[in-house]
Amino acid sequence: MNWRNSIAILVLGLCSTTFAQSNLLNAKTPDQIGKKTEAELSADNDKPLPYGYVHDRDILMGKRIWEVIDLDERVNFPLYFPVEGDVMTSPDRRPLYNVLVKGIKDGTITEVYDSSYFTTKKTLKDIEASLFKVDTTDVGREQMNEDIEAYRKGTKKISEEYIRKTEIEAYNVDAYKIVGYWYFDKRQGELKYRLLG
């Protein structure tokens, strides 16, 4: 009876190793073992699943929630690092800020709105204006304080040499604010979350 158990264990062990390799039975040459076939590649669905349709009457209760993703927390480091050096130009690993800005400039991200109500879309020109930080130097502030009323009326302007304009980089971003909606779907009987923006 002991030899029967050992044969069963051996057969189970061999079966588990054969299932671990893809294209084992259909490979024509040994170098094709482990590579996916055309049928497997076409059957792969690596895209995100679309949200299902939820009717308003299916929502028993819901609440809109703002959350902060703090980039100083260790769990959120993949969204922040690497922020400098040649690693940032690699296509594999970039900060979330760079991915978002590149997607907006390329036109792959088109849904950019001016508020959390998602009513008015922002144009690329509006977005580019908000990607820069404009600051006045101390000398410029002193120049403005000499005749503050003229600057308020707009008759006088600060000299361009005293205005510092810098582009916002990934290391300037401390956190992301996201808005989502928690709702109870009474048809499915589940509490669900949907990210809005």
DRENPA-3360 file (N, C-alpha, C; in nm, 2 decimals, always signed):
BEGIN
1 = MNWRNSIA = +0.08/-0.12/+0.00/+0.00/+0.00/+0.00/+0.09/+0.13/+0.00 ~ +0.20/+0.12/+0.05/+0.29/+0.23/+0.06/+0.34/+0.27/-0.08 ~ +0.36/+0.17/-0.17/+0.41/+0.21/-0.31/+0.30/+0.27/-0.39 ~ +0.17/+0.24/-0.35/+0.06/+0.31/-0.42/+0.05/+0.46/-0.39 ~ +0.08/+0.49/-0.26/+0.08/+0.63/-0.22/+0.19/+0.71/-0.29 ~ +0.31/+0.64/-0.30/+0.42/+0.71/-0.36/+0.40/+0.73/-0.51 ~ +0.33/+0.64/-0.58/+0.30/+0.66/-0.72/+0.20/+0.77/-0.74 ~ +0.10/+0.78/-0.65/+0.00/+0.89/-0.66/+0.06/+1.02/-0.64;
9 = ILVLGLCS = +0.16/+1.03/-0.54/+0.23/+1.16/-0.52/+0.31/+1.19/-0.64 ~ +0.38/+1.09/-0.70/+0.46/+1.12/-0.81/+0.38/+1.17/-0.93 ~ +0.26/+1.11/-0.96/+0.18/+1.15/-1.07/+0.13/+1.29/-1.04 ~ +0.08/+1.32/-0.92/+0.04/+1.46/-0.89/+0.15/+1.56/-0.91 ~ +0.27/+1.52/-0.87/+0.38/+1.61/-0.88/+0.41/+1.64/-1.03 ~ +0.41/+1.54/-1.11/+0.43/+1.55/-1.25/+0.32/+1.64/-1.32 ~ +0.20/+1.62/-1.28/+0.09/+1.69/-1.34/+0.10/+1.84/-1.30 ~ +0.14/+1.87/-1.18/+0.15/+2.01/-1.14/+0.27/+2.08/-1.21;
17 = TTFAQSNL = +0.37/+2.01/-1.25/+0.48/+2.07/-1.32/+0.45/+2.09/-1.46 ~ +0.37/+2.00/-1.52/+0.33/+2.02/-1.66/+0.24/+2.14/-1.68 ~ +0.15/+2.16/-1.59/+0.06/+2.27/-1.60/+0.13/+2.41/-1.58 ~ +0.24/+2.41/-1.52/+0.31/+2.53/-1.49/+0.37/+2.59/-1.62 ~ +0.39/+2.52/-1.72/+0.45/+2.57/-1.84/+0.35/+2.59/-1.95 ~ +0.35/+2.70/-2.01/+0.25/+2.73/-2.12/+0.30/+2.68/-2.25 ~ +0.22/+2.64/-2.34/+0.25/+2.59/-2.47/+0.34/+2.47/-2.47 ~ +0.32/+2.38/-2.37/+0.41/+2.26/-2.36/+0.36/+2.16/-2.47;
25 = LNAKTPDQ = +0.23/+2.14/-2.48/+0.19/+2.03/-2.57/+0.18/+2.08/-2.72 ~ +0.17/+2.21/-2.74/+0.16/+2.26/-2.88/+0.29/+2.30/-2.94 ~ +0.40/+2.30/-2.86/+0.53/+2.35/-2.91/+0.59/+2.25/-3.01 ~ +0.64/+2.31/-3.12/+0.70/+2.22/-3.23/+0.85/+2.21/-3.20 ~ +0.91/+2.31/-3.14/+1.05/+2.30/-3.11/+1.07/+2.34/-2.96 ~ +1.18/+2.29/-2.90/+1.19/+2.32/-2.75/+1.20/+2.47/-2.72 ~ +1.24/+2.55/-2.81/+1.25/+2.70/-2.77/+1.11/+2.76/-2.77 ~ +1.01/+2.70/-2.82/+0.87/+2.75/-2.81/+0.80/+2.72/-2.68;
33 = IGKKTEAE = +0.86/+2.63/-2.60/+0.80/+2.60/-2.47/+0.81/+2.72/-2.38 ~ +0.70/+2.75/-2.32/+0.69/+2.87/-2.23/+0.65/+3.00/-2.29 ~ +0.65/+3.00/-2.43/+0.60/+3.12/-2.50/+0.45/+3.10/-2.53 ~ +0.38/+3.21/-2.53/+0.24/+3.21/-2.56/+0.21/+3.19/-2.71 ~ +0.11/+3.12/-2.74/+0.07/+3.10/-2.88/-0.01/+3.22/-2.92 ~ -0.04/+3.23/-3.05/-0.12/+3.34/-3.11/-0.26/+3.34/-3.04 ~ -0.31/+3.22/-3.02/-0.45/+3.21/-2.96/-0.44/+3.26/-2.82 ~ -0.34/+3.22/-2.74/-0.33/+3.27/-2.60/-0.31/+3.42/-2.60;
41 = LSADNDKP = -0.23/+3.47/-2.69/-0.21/+3.62/-2.69/-0.34/+3.69/-2.73 ~ -0.41/+3.64/-2.82/-0.54/+3.71/-2.85/-0.64/+3.69/-2.74 ~ -0.63/+3.59/-2.67/-0.73/+3.56/-2.56/-0.70/+3.64/-2.43 ~ -0.57/+3.69/-2.42/-0.53/+3.77/-2.30/-0.61/+3.90/-2.30 ~ -0.67/+3.93/-2.19/-0.74/+4.05/-2.17/-0.68/+4.13/-2.06 ~ -0.57/+4.20/-2.09/-0.50/+4.28/-1.99/-0.56/+4.42/-1.96 ~ -0.66/+4.45/-2.04/-0.72/+4.58/-2.02/-0.80/+4.59/-1.90 ~ -0.82/+4.71/-1.84/-0.91/+4.72/-1.73/-1.05/+4.69/-1.76;
49 = LPYGYVHD = -1.12/+4.63/-1.67/-1.27/+4.60/-1.69/-1.35/+4.72/-1.69 ~ -1.44/+4.74/-1.78/-1.53/+4.86/-1.77/-1.62/+4.85/-1.66 ~ -1.66/+4.97/-1.61/-1.76/+4.97/-1.50/-1.90/+4.92/-1.55 ~ -1.97/+4.85/-1.47/-2.10/+4.81/-1.51/-2.20/+4.92/-1.49 ~ -2.31/+4.91/-1.56/-2.41/+5.01/-1.56/-2.49/+5.00/-1.42 ~ -2.50/+5.12/-1.35/-2.58/+5.12/-1.23/-2.69/+5.22/-1.25 ~ -2.81/+5.18/-1.23/-2.92/+5.27/-1.25/-2.94/+5.34/-1.11 ~ -3.00/+5.46/-1.12/-3.02/+5.55/-1.00/-3.11/+5.48/-0.90;
57 = RDILMGKR = -3.20/+5.40/-0.94/-3.29/+5.33/-0.85/-3.23/+5.21/-0.78 ~ -3.11/+5.17/-0.83/-3.04/+5.06/-0.77/-2.96/+5.10/-0.65 ~ -2.93/+5.23/-0.64/-2.85/+5.29/-0.53/-2.94/+5.31/-0.41 ~ -2.92/+5.24/-0.31/-2.99/+5.25/-0.18/-2.95/+5.38/-0.11 ~ -2.82/+5.40/-0.10/-2.76/+5.51/-0.04/-2.62/+5.53/-0.09 ~ -2.57/+5.66/-0.09/-2.44/+5.69/-0.15/-2.38/+5.81/-0.08 ~ -2.25/+5.82/-0.09/-2.18/+5.94/-0.03/-2.06/+5.97/-0.11 ~ -2.04/+6.10/-0.14/-1.92/+6.14/-0.21/-1.81/+6.17/-0.11;
65 = IWEVIDLD = -1.70/+6.12/-0.14/-1.59/+6.13/-0.04/-1.46/+6.18/-0.11 ~ -1.40/+6.28/-0.04/-1.26/+6.33/-0.08/-1.16/+6.26/+0.00 ~ -1.05/+6.21/-0.07/-0.94/+6.14/+0.00/-0.81/+6.20/-0.04 ~ -0.71/+6.20/+0.04/-0.58/+6.25/+0.02/-0.48/+6.14/+0.01 ~ -0.41/+6.13/-0.10/-0.30/+6.03/-0.12/-0.17/+6.10/-0.08 ~ -0.12/+6.08/+0.04/+0.00/+6.15/+0.08/+0.12/+6.08/+0.03 ~ +0.21/+6.15/-0.04/+0.32/+6.09/-0.11/+0.44/+6.07/-0.01 ~ +0.43/+6.12/+0.11/+0.53/+6.10/+0.21/+0.52/+5.96/+0.28;
73 = ERVNFPLY = +0.41/+5.89/+0.26/+0.39/+5.76/+0.32/+0.45/+5.66/+0.23 ~ +0.51/+5.56/+0.30/+0.59/+5.46/+0.23/+0.51/+5.38/+0.12 ~ +0.39/+5.35/+0.15/+0.31/+5.27/+0.06/+0.28/+5.35/-0.07 ~ +0.29/+5.48/-0.07/+0.26/+5.56/-0.19/+0.39/+5.60/-0.26 ~ +0.51/+5.55/-0.22/+0.63/+5.59/-0.28/+0.64/+5.55/-0.43 ~ +0.58/+5.44/-0.48/+0.58/+5.42/-0.63/+0.51/+5.53/-0.71 ~ +0.42/+5.61/-0.65/+0.36/+5.72/-0.72/+0.45/+5.84/-0.73 ~ +0.55/+5.84/-0.64/+0.64/+5.96/-0.63/+0.78/+5.94/-0.69;
81 = FPVEGDVM = +0.84/+5.83/-0.66/+0.98/+5.80/-0.71/+0.98/+5.73/-0.84 ~ +1.08/+5.74/-0.92/+1.20/+5.82/-0.91/+1.17/+5.96/-0.96 ~ +1.22/+6.07/-0.89/+1.19/+6.20/-0.93/+1.30/+6.27/-1.00 ~ +1.42/+6.22/-1.00/+1.53/+6.29/-1.06/+1.63/+6.19/-1.13 ~ +1.71/+6.24/-1.21/+1.81/+6.16/-1.28/+1.76/+6.10/-1.41 ~ +1.84/+6.01/-1.47/+1.81/+5.95/-1.60/+1.70/+5.84/-1.58 ~ +1.68/+5.80/-1.46/+1.57/+5.70/-1.44/+1.44/+5.75/-1.47 ~ +1.42/+5.88/-1.46/+1.29/+5.94/-1.49/+1.25/+5.93/-1.63;
89 = TSPDRRPL = +1.35/+5.93/-1.72/+1.32/+5.92/-1.86/+1.29/+5.78/-1.91 ~ +1.31/+5.68/-1.82/+1.29/+5.54/-1.87/+1.14/+5.52/-1.88 ~ +1.09/+5.44/-1.98/+0.95/+5.42/-2.00/+0.89/+5.33/-1.89 ~ +0.97/+5.26/-1.82/+0.91/+5.16/-1.72/+0.87/+5.23/-1.60 ~ +0.94/+5.32/-1.55/+0.92/+5.37/-1.41/+0.93/+5.53/-1.41 ~ +0.81/+5.59/-1.39/+0.80/+5.73/-1.38/+0.71/+5.77/-1.27 ~ +0.72/+5.89/-1.22/+0.63/+5.94/-1.12/+0.49/+5.96/-1.18 ~ +0.39/+5.95/-1.10/+0.25/+5.97/-1.15/+0.23/+6.11/-1.21;
97 = YNVLVKGI = +0.29/+6.21/-1.15/+0.27/+6.35/-1.20/+0.32/+6.35/-1.35 ~ +0.44/+6.29/-1.37/+0.49/+6.30/-1.51/+0.40/+6.22/-1.61 ~ +0.35/+6.11/-1.56/+0.26/+6.03/-1.65/+0.13/+6.11/-1.68 ~ +0.08/+6.18/-1.58/-0.04/+6.26/-1.60/-0.02/+6.38/-1.70 ~ +0.09/+6.45/-1.67/+0.12/+6.57/-1.76/+0.15/+6.52/-1.90 ~ +0.23/+6.41/-1.92/+0.26/+6.37/-2.05/+0.13/+6.32/-2.12 ~ +0.04/+6.25/-2.05/-0.09/+6.21/-2.11/-0.17/+6.33/-2.15 ~ -0.17/+6.44/-2.07/-0.25/+6.55/-2.11/-0.19/+6.62/-2.23;
105 = KDGTITEV = -0.06/+6.64/-2.23/+0.00/+6.70/-2.35/-0.01/+6.62/-2.48 ~ +0.00/+6.49/-2.46/-0.01/+6.40/-2.58/-0.16/+6.39/-2.63 ~ -0.25/+6.42/-2.55/-0.39/+6.41/-2.59/-0.46/+6.28/-2.55 ~ -0.38/+6.19/-2.48/-0.44/+6.06/-2.44/-0.54/+6.08/-2.32 ~ -0.51/+6.18/-2.24/-0.60/+6.22/-2.13/-0.68/+6.34/-2.17 ~ -0.81/+6.33/-2.20/-0.89/+6.44/-2.25/-0.99/+6.49/-2.15 ~ -1.02/+6.41/-2.05/-1.12/+6.45/-1.95/-1.05/+6.53/-1.83 ~ -1.03/+6.66/-1.85/-0.97/+6.74/-1.75/-1.07/+6.85/-1.72;
113 = YDSSYFTT = -1.11/+6.87/-1.60/-1.22/+6.97/-1.57/-1.17/+7.07/-1.47 ~ -1.24/+7.18/-1.46/-1.19/+7.29/-1.38/-1.24/+7.28/-1.23 ~ -1.33/+7.20/-1.20/-1.38/+7.18/-1.06/-1.42/+7.04/-1.04 ~ -1.46/+7.01/-0.92/-1.50/+6.88/-0.88/-1.64/+6.85/-0.92 ~ -1.71/+6.94/-0.98/-1.85/+6.92/-1.03/-1.84/+6.86/-1.17 ~ -1.73/+6.86/-1.24/-1.71/+6.80/-1.37/-1.81/+6.86/-1.47 ~ -1.82/+7.00/-1.48/-1.91/+7.06/-1.57/-1.84/+7.13/-1.68 ~ -1.72/+7.19/-1.66/-1.65/+7.27/-1.76/-1.51/+7.21/-1.78;
121 = KKTLKDIE = -1.49/+7.17/-1.91/-1.36/+7.11/-1.94/-1.25/+7.22/-1.95 ~ -1.13/+7.18/-1.92/-1.02/+7.27/-1.93/-0.95/+7.25/-2.07 ~ -0.90/+7.35/-2.13/-0.83/+7.34/-2.25/-0.68/+7.31/-2.22 ~ -0.61/+7.27/-2.32/-0.46/+7.25/-2.30/-0.39/+7.38/-2.26 ~ -0.44/+7.49/-2.32/-0.38/+7.62/-2.28/-0.40/+7.65/-2.13 ~ -0.52/+7.62/-2.08/-0.55/+7.65/-1.94/-0.46/+7.56/-1.85 ~ -0.44/+7.43/-1.90/-0.36/+7.34/-1.82/-0.21/+7.38/-1.82 ~ -0.16/+7.42/-1.93/-0.02/+7.46/-1.94/+0.00/+7.58/-1.85;
129 = ASLFKVDT = -0.09/+7.67/-1.84/-0.07/+7.79/-1.75/-0.06/+7.75/-1.60 ~ -0.13/+7.64/-1.57/-0.13/+7.59/-1.43/-0.01/+7.50/-1.40 ~ +0.07/+7.47/-1.49/+0.19/+7.39/-1.47/+0.31/+7.46/-1.43 ~ +0.30/+7.60/-1.42/+0.41/+7.68/-1.38/+0.38/+7.75/-1.25 ~ +0.48/+7.78/-1.17/+0.47/+7.85/-1.05/+0.53/+7.99/-1.07 ~ +0.46/+8.09/-1.04/+0.51/+8.23/-1.06/+0.52/+8.29/-0.92 ~ +0.64/+8.35/-0.90/+0.67/+8.41/-0.77/+0.75/+8.54/-0.79 ~ +0.73/+8.63/-0.70/+0.80/+8.76/-0.70/+0.91/+8.76/-0.60;
137 = TDVGREQM = +1.03/+8.81/-0.64/+1.14/+8.81/-0.55/+1.12/+8.92/-0.45 ~ +1.21/+8.92/-0.35/+1.20/+9.02/-0.24/+1.22/+9.17/-0.30 ~ +1.31/+9.18/-0.40/+1.33/+9.31/-0.46/+1.20/+9.36/-0.53 ~ +1.13/+9.26/-0.60/+1.00/+9.30/-0.66/+0.90/+9.34/-0.56 ~ +0.89/+9.27/-0.45/+0.80/+9.31/-0.35/+0.83/+9.45/-0.29 ~ +0.95/+9.48/-0.27/+0.99/+9.61/-0.23/+0.95/+9.72/-0.33 ~ +0.97/+9.69/-0.46/+0.93/+9.78/-0.57/+0.78/+9.80/-0.56 ~ +0.70/+9.69/-0.54/+0.56/+9.70/-0.53/+0.51/+9.78/-0.41;
145 = NEDIEAYR = +0.58/+9.76/-0.30/+0.54/+9.83/-0.18/+0.57/+9.98/-0.18 ~ +0.65/+10.03/-0.27/+0.68/+10.17/-0.28/+0.55/+10.25/-0.33 ~ +0.48/+10.19/-0.42/+0.36/+10.26/-0.47/+0.25/+10.15/-0.48 ~ +0.19/+10.11/-0.37/+0.10/+9.99/-0.37/-0.03/+10.02/-0.45 ~ -0.08/+10.15/-0.44/-0.20/+10.19/-0.50/-0.19/+10.18/-0.65 ~ -0.08/+10.22/-0.71/-0.06/+10.21/-0.86/-0.06/+10.07/-0.91 ~ -0.01/+9.98/-0.83/-0.01/+9.84/-0.87/-0.15/+9.78/-0.86 ~ -0.22/+9.82/-0.76/-0.36/+9.77/-0.74/-0.45/+9.82/-0.86;
153 = KGTKKISE = -0.43/+9.94/-0.90/-0.51/+9.99/-1.01/-0.46/+9.94/-1.14 ~ -0.34/+9.89/-1.15/-0.29/+9.83/-1.28/-0.21/+9.93/-1.36 ~ -0.19/+10.05/-1.31/-0.11/+10.15/-1.39/+0.03/+10.12/-1.39 ~ +0.08/+10.05/-1.29/+0.22/+10.01/-1.28/+0.24/+9.86/-1.27 ~ +0.35/+9.81/-1.32/+0.37/+9.67/-1.32/+0.51/+9.64/-1.26 ~ +0.53/+9.52/-1.20/+0.66/+9.48/-1.15/+0.75/+9.45/-1.27 ~ +0.87/+9.48/-1.26/+0.97/+9.46/-1.37/+0.98/+9.31/-1.39 ~ +0.99/+9.26/-1.51/+1.00/+9.12/-1.55/+1.12/+9.05/-1.48;
161 = EYIRKTEI = +1.22/+9.12/-1.46/+1.35/+9.06/-1.40/+1.32/+9.02/-1.25 ~ +1.22/+9.07/-1.19/+1.19/+9.04/-1.05/+1.08/+8.93/-1.03 ~ +1.03/+8.88/-1.15/+0.93/+8.78/-1.14/+1.00/+8.64/-1.18 ~ +0.98/+8.55/-1.10/+1.05/+8.41/-1.12/+0.94/+8.31/-1.16 ~ +0.96/+8.26/-1.27/+0.86/+8.16/-1.33/+0.93/+8.02/-1.34 ~ +0.88/+7.92/-1.26/+0.95/+7.79/-1.27/+0.84/+7.69/-1.30 ~ +0.88/+7.58/-1.37/+0.79/+7.48/-1.40/+0.78/+7.38/-1.28 ~ +0.66/+7.34/-1.26/+0.64/+7.24/-1.15/+0.69/+7.11/-1.19;
169 = EAYNVDAY = +0.77/+7.05/-1.10/+0.82/+6.91/-1.13/+0.76/+6.81/-1.04 ~ +0.79/+6.69/-1.06/+0.73/+6.58/-0.98/+0.77/+6.59/-0.83 ~ +0.89/+6.64/-0.80/+0.93/+6.65/-0.66/+0.86/+6.76/-0.59 ~ +0.79/+6.85/-0.66/+0.71/+6.96/-0.59/+0.57/+6.91/-0.55 ~ +0.53/+6.79/-0.59/+0.40/+6.74/-0.56/+0.41/+6.66/-0.43 ~ +0.32/+6.70/-0.33/+0.33/+6.64/-0.20/+0.21/+6.54/-0.18 ~ +0.10/+6.56/-0.25/-0.02/+6.47/-0.23/-0.11/+6.49/-0.35 ~ -0.20/+6.39/-0.36/-0.30/+6.40/-0.46/-0.44/+6.39/-0.39;
177 = KIVGYWYF = -0.53/+6.47/-0.43/-0.67/+6.47/-0.38/-0.75/+6.40/-0.48 ~ -0.82/+6.29/-0.44/-0.91/+6.22/-0.53/-1.05/+6.22/-0.47 ~ -1.15/+6.22/-0.56/-1.29/+6.22/-0.52/-1.35/+6.09/-0.57 ~ -1.43/+6.02/-0.48/-1.49/+5.90/-0.52/-1.63/+5.90/-0.46 ~ -1.70/+5.79/-0.50/-1.84/+5.78/-0.45/-1.86/+5.64/-0.40 ~ -1.89/+5.63/-0.27/-1.93/+5.50/-0.20/-2.08/+5.49/-0.21 ~ -2.13/+5.37/-0.26/-2.27/+5.35/-0.27/-2.30/+5.21/-0.24 ~ -2.43/+5.19/-0.20/-2.48/+5.05/-0.17/-2.57/+5.01/-0.29;
185 = DKRQGELK = -2.53/+4.91/-0.36/-2.60/+4.86/-0.48/-2.70/+4.76/-0.43 ~ -2.83/+4.79/-0.42/-2.93/+4.70/-0.36/-2.96/+4.58/-0.46 ~ -2.93/+4.60/-0.58/-2.96/+4.49/-0.67/-2.85/+4.38/-0.65 ~ -2.72/+4.42/-0.64/-2.61/+4.33/-0.61/-2.60/+4.29/-0.47 ~ -2.65/+4.38/-0.38/-2.64/+4.36/-0.24/-2.49/+4.39/-0.19 ~ -2.43/+4.49/-0.25/-2.29/+4.51/-0.21/-2.26/+4.66/-0.19 ~ -2.17/+4.69/-0.11/-2.12/+4.83/-0.09/-2.00/+4.84/-0.19 ~ -2.01/+4.94/-0.28/-1.91/+4.96/-0.38/-1.85/+5.10/-0.38;
193 = YRLLG = -1.74/+5.11/-0.45/-1.67/+5.24/-0.46/-1.64/+5.26/-0.60 ~ -1.66/+5.39/-0.65/-1.63/+5.42/-0.78/-1.55/+5.55/-0.78 ~ -1.43/+5.55/-0.84/-1.34/+5.67/-0.84/-1.40/+5.77/-0.95 ~ -1.41/+5.89/-0.91/-1.47/+5.99/-1.00/-1.36/+6.08/-1.06 ~ -1.26/+6.12/-0.98/-1.16/+6.21/-1.04/-1.05/+6.24/-0.94;
% end
